């Protein structure tokens, strides 16, 4: 169901998408994003990150590499 411009201006939310459509779009997103997910290894353990750009800059949470000076990374989008 598409929202009308009038409903959008009034702040009325659109009806939720059918479960089948949501599942299909979720699978599509996973398929698209998965190649950019990387595994990050540090002396303290493992974490994950995502390749941000074509220069292979990686985004991760601070707790993944708090004191690490040279974490290694592996995955479809990582360059080591």
C-alpha positions, 0 to 999 in steps of 0.5 A: 500500500502506498502512502498518499502525500496527504497521509505522509504530511499528516504523519500517518504511517503506511500499512506494514509490508506483507511478511513475504515481501519483508522476507524477500527484501531481507534476503536481498539485503543480506545477499548484497551486504554479506560480501562487505562483512569482515572478521577482525582478530585481535589478541583479545578475541574476535569481532566483526566489521564492514568495509566502508569504501573502495579504499577498504576502510573498515567500520567496527565498534570500539569494543572490538579493537580497544587496545589493539595496535594491529588487528588482522581482518579476513572476509570477502571485502577485506584486504590484509 
